[in-house]
Amino acid sequence: MRTANGARGEVLVELDGAPRRLCLTLGALAEIETALEVSGIEALAERLRRPTARDLMAVLAALLNGGGEAELAARLEQASVSPQAAAEAVARAFGAVGE
């Protein structure tokens, strides 16, 4: 059974028919900034107020990479992930920061 390390800020979510670990690491944050072409937390927050589908995919892929789920992150465009599931997973991962 898979578990998430809450002390590290990991969350476990159901994506593509299996439990997946997401984590907002410093590397994931840098990956998100690069993908969305923003610099800094304030610019990132502004950009994510009205994310596009492409933004959501980039953020989810970075969070999957941060959680050690690089295989799914690499094939995310072909995976069976609904927009609602993606948005909820991203929200949970960001919400776990500092808990």
C-alpha positions as CSV (number, residue, x, y, z in Angstrom):
1,M,0.0,0.0,0.0
2,R,1.3,3.4,-0.9
3,T,1.5,6.1,1.7
4,A,2.4,9.8,1.6
5,N,5.0,11.5,3.9
6,G,2.9,14.3,5.4
7,A,6.0,15.8,7.0
8,R,7.5,16.3,3.5
9,G,4.2,17.8,2.2
10,E,3.3,14.8,0.1
11,V,-0.3,14.0,-0.7
12,L,-1.7,10.8,-2.2
13,V,-4.4,11.3,-4.9
14,E,-6.1,9.0,-7.3
15,L,-5.0,9.7,-10.9
16,D,-5.1,7.5,-14.0
17,G,-6.7,4.7,-12.0
18,A,-4.0,4.4,-9.3
19,P,-2.9,6.2,-6.1
20,R,-0.2,8.8,-7.0
21,R,2.1,10.8,-4.8
22,L,2.4,14.6,-5.4
23,C,4.7,17.0,-3.6
24,L,5.5,20.7,-4.0
25,T,9.3,20.5,-3.7
26,L,11.7,23.4,-4.5
27,G,12.5,21.6,-7.8
28,A,8.8,21.3,-8.6
29,L,8.3,25.0,-7.9
30,A,11.2,25.9,-10.2
31,E,9.7,23.5,-12.9
32,I,6.4,25.3,-12.6
33,E,7.9,28.8,-12.8
34,T,9.8,27.7,-16.0
35,A,6.8,26.0,-17.6
36,L,4.6,29.0,-17.0
37,E,7.3,31.6,-17.8
38,V,6.9,33.5,-14.5
39,S,9.5,34.5,-11.9
40,G,8.6,34.5,-8.2
41,I,5.8,33.4,-6.0
42,E,3.7,36.5,-6.5
43,A,3.8,36.2,-10.3
44,L,3.0,32.5,-10.0
45,A,0.0,33.2,-7.8
46,E,-1.3,35.8,-10.2
47,R,-0.9,33.4,-13.2
48,L,-2.7,30.5,-11.3
49,R,-5.7,32.7,-10.5
50,R,-7.1,31.8,-13.9
51,P,-5.1,28.8,-15.2
52,T,-5.4,27.4,-18.7
53,A,-5.6,23.7,-19.3
54,R,-1.9,23.8,-20.4
55,D,-1.0,25.6,-17.1
56,L,-2.9,22.9,-15.1
57,M,-1.0,20.1,-17.0
58,A,2.4,21.7,-16.4
59,V,1.7,22.2,-12.6
60,L,0.4,18.7,-12.2
61,A,3.4,17.2,-14.0
62,A,5.8,19.2,-11.8
63,L,4.0,18.0,-8.7
64,L,4.1,14.4,-9.9
65,N,7.8,14.7,-10.5
66,G,8.2,16.2,-7.0
67,G,6.4,13.2,-5.6
68,G,8.6,10.7,-7.5
69,E,5.9,9.9,-10.1
70,A,8.0,10.8,-13.2
71,E,6.6,8.0,-15.3
72,L,3.1,9.4,-15.1
73,A,4.3,13.0,-15.4
74,A,6.0,12.1,-18.7
75,R,2.9,10.6,-20.2
76,L,0.3,12.9,-18.6
77,E,-1.1,14.0,-21.9
78,Q,-2.1,10.4,-22.7
79,A,-3.2,9.5,-19.2
80,S,-6.8,9.3,-18.1
81,V,-7.1,12.3,-15.8
82,S,-10.2,14.5,-15.8
83,P,-9.8,18.3,-15.5
84,Q,-11.7,18.1,-12.1
85,A,-9.3,15.4,-10.8
86,A,-6.3,17.4,-11.9
87,A,-7.5,20.6,-10.3
88,E,-8.4,18.9,-7.1
89,A,-5.0,17.1,-7.0
90,V,-3.1,20.4,-7.5
91,A,-5.2,22.1,-4.8
92,R,-4.5,19.3,-2.3
93,A,-0.7,19.4,-3.1
94,F,-0.5,23.2,-2.6
95,G,-2.7,22.9,0.5
96,A,-0.3,20.4,2.1
97,V,2.5,22.9,2.1
98,G,3.2,23.9,5.7
99,E,0.7,21.5,7.3
